[in-house]
């Protein structure tokens, strides 16, 4: 008999726990030296950004509590692409500042792929951290405005 783990709805408390864990892993990687932990930084920056976005979208009622935001949905659309961007097909929502935030998430995803699967210079890890910090700043501000404190 096969048994599947079916994801349960994520509460605000659970989102906050996951975000805290990602932030701790990022901080530990920075302490160890970013050039030694590019995979950890790429992985946790990407997932933490998605977790922050998901929490915000749950909080404003743009998505149901069972909906999950996946990092792979932030593949940058190609110039002249006829289809809507993948994120728009998977997550048709609207909120203030969405275009700017999505542009940062596209860049973060591109850097995540390079950090996780390639050999990357320290400068690319630094760029990834700057992008992540910009995303984190925007989403934490939005969450604070909605009454979510960290």
Number of C-alpha atoms within 10 A of each C-alpha: 3 3 5 6 5 6 9 9 12 17 14 16 10 12 17 18 13 16 22 14 14 22 16 13 17 23 14 15 19 17 10 11 12 21 17 12 19 28 22 20 29 26 20 22 28 25 20 23 26 22 21 23 23 22 27 23 20 19 19 13 10 15 18 14 17 11 15 18 20 15 20 15 18 23 16 17 14 9 6 6 8 8 10 10 16 15 20 13 11 12 16 10 12 11 10 8 10 11 11 11 16 15 14 19 25 20 17 26 25 18 24 26 15 18 23 16 12 12 10 15 13 16 11 17 22 15 14 25 20 13 20 23 14 16 25 18 12 16 18 18 14 19 20 12 10 12 10 15 10 10
